[in-house]
Amino acid sequence: PAAADRFYRARLPKVAARLLRLGWLTFGFNAKLALDFAAYKRAGSPEGEPWPNEADRGREALALATQLGPTFIKLAQALSIRTDLIPEAYALELRQLQDAVPPFPSTQAKEILASELGLPGGAAALASTFRSLSTEPLAA
């Protein structure tokens, strides 16, 4: 319990910083979504009619998921086949993530890996930890 308490207390600033970043990045999208909802309500919430700007919001959701990183990309990939949960316009856009995830540099991936494993010496220390580590991604 004490070790867990120290671990999570040390991560609190990282969690707070990530939450602030998420709030900052998603604020514009959420504000536009709220305005679309208000317009839909003013129109009388017509049954079977899409919200205003649904196609635009779908494109923005795709860009936002990509910008937010791997966890959100995976979530968007899973949601892209669930038209019972999200509008078809969103699903169509998010399906692009099924096979076209934008890559990021292998050096950045190695730095993240070394940091998460707590290896002193950064990415250079990965060579002493792993027998081999490919520089090319295996899949999107």
Secondary structure, 3 states (H helix, E strand, C coil): CHHHHHHHHHHHHHHHHHHHHHHHHHHHHHHHHHHHHHHHHHCCCCCCCCCCCHHHHHHHHHHHHHHHCHHHHHHHHHHCCCCCCCCHHHHHHHHHHHCCCCCCCHHHHHHHHHHHHCCCCHHHHHHHHCCCCCCCCCCC
